[in-house]
Amino acid sequence: MTDTPDITSPRVLTEIFERYGLKPHRQFGQNFLIDANIARKIITAAGIEKNDFIIEIGPGAGALTVLMAKSGAAVLAIKIDHGLVRLLGHILKPWPAVMVLEQDALKINWKELISSYISSGTTVKLISNLPYAISGPFMYDLFKAGFPFHSAVLMFQKEVADRLVADPGSSNYGALSVLSRYYTTGKVLFDVSGNVFWPRPKIGSAVLRLQPHSRDLSESEEEHLWYLVQGVFQQRRKTMLNNLARLFPDSRPDLPALMAKVPIDSAVRPEQLTAGQFAKLARITYNYHK
């Protein structure tokens, strides 16, 4: 290919797929972005600078990747589909600063990946149009790794985006919400209609920005936080006292006093607590058990 094809054109995209013997794979949750305006909005929201290093998960046919390549930034695009990796290799030939890695996004060791490809001190940004099926597990993996990015602009199923930025007390608030708020500050930037994808999904999407912030817990206390948060939301309709008694049965007599140190009421339910309250409770209960 001597000229870069317009991947956001439905006609061009279908022609390329026919030429390469490709088709959308349902098992990978593939829905390809075919709207140039939405692609530009996502790239603008990411605030890409020439010296940035961008990691893109799920580049599809390259609608966002080509725009990032044209910005002059270094890009590492990670894709599991071998046929699309081959296609991307041809489309992105004019930009040697763009690498395509064939790998499962759910099997990435983020610290190893970043140390292998990126120089220390480089600003690392994450961009992704995530397949709906892996959104939750993927975000848990990022938080487990400490969210090692300067910022992230991500497109999710609307429901997942809402969960990531949900407020305490809302119906979408759960374990993923708490961990997202502990590691990052998040904001939904705009909604995206299913009409801008091929094939068209049955549900809408949203683009959000996540930026890391400082954290107070030690590594061991953070591990305890995960146990605490995921444990109590397994039975979210129970009071925190009953949940903690289930998680820490040997400490039941002392739990009301430990909760009072946060302070939180014994009758409060998990969805009513902020990420900060969970973090403080994790530190108190962790150090009590040492």
Buried (B, 14 or more C-beta within 10 A) or exposed (E): EEEBBBBBBEEBBBEBBEEBEBEBEEEBBBBBBBBBEBBEBBBEBBEBEEEBBBBBBBBBBBBBBBBBBEBEBBBBBBBBBEBBBEBBBEBBEEBEBBBBBBBEBEEBEBEEBBEEBBEEEEBBBBBBBBBBEBBBEBBBBBBBBBBBBBBBBBBBBBBBBBBBBBEBEEEBBBBBBBBBBBBBEBEBBEEBEBEBBBEEBEEBBBBBBBBBEEBEBEEEBBBBBBBBBBBBBEBEEBBBBBBBBBBBEEBEEEBEEBBEEBEBBEEBBBBBBBBEBBBBBBBBBBEBEE
